[in-house]
């Protein structure tokens, strides 16, 4: 079976909890907001669905997807539908994370490839993707997907790379 990109679903909450726990163990903080283990996970899934309709300067609409194979979440992505001033400096249009136990299996390249297709379907024609300068794996993933380095710049005391990827219609 090959991995597919899906919207968050309550059916895979156990896999999502496992994903988050692995990231927490590696001190990887992501774009995800998640409820305390005692809270209602159905509300979390509803929250992810409502993020698609937010449109304020401080918060932008976004779409969250999971890369799934055989009931296991391998990677997660968030696609921001537009950029605000903060996202222009940090985060860009697309953020993605691969479950640490799945690193070096090509899932980073795959989830970004599929996220770019979703971004194009949302009408985004040029995507900004950022990564820290020392995250060589992420830089390679972005470059494999057509990323062109525009600049390196310090944000909050850390050096970041700023890549653009044009999306054909």
Secondary structure, DSSP 8 states (H G I E B T S, - for coil): ---EEEE--GGGHHHHHHHHHHHHHTT---S-----TTS-HHHHHHHHHHGGG-B-SSSB-EEEEEEEETTEEEEEEEEESS--HHHHHTT-SEEEEE-GGGTTSSHHHHHHHHHHHHHHHTT--EEEEEEETT-HHHHHHHHHTT-EEEEEEEETTEEEEEEEEE---
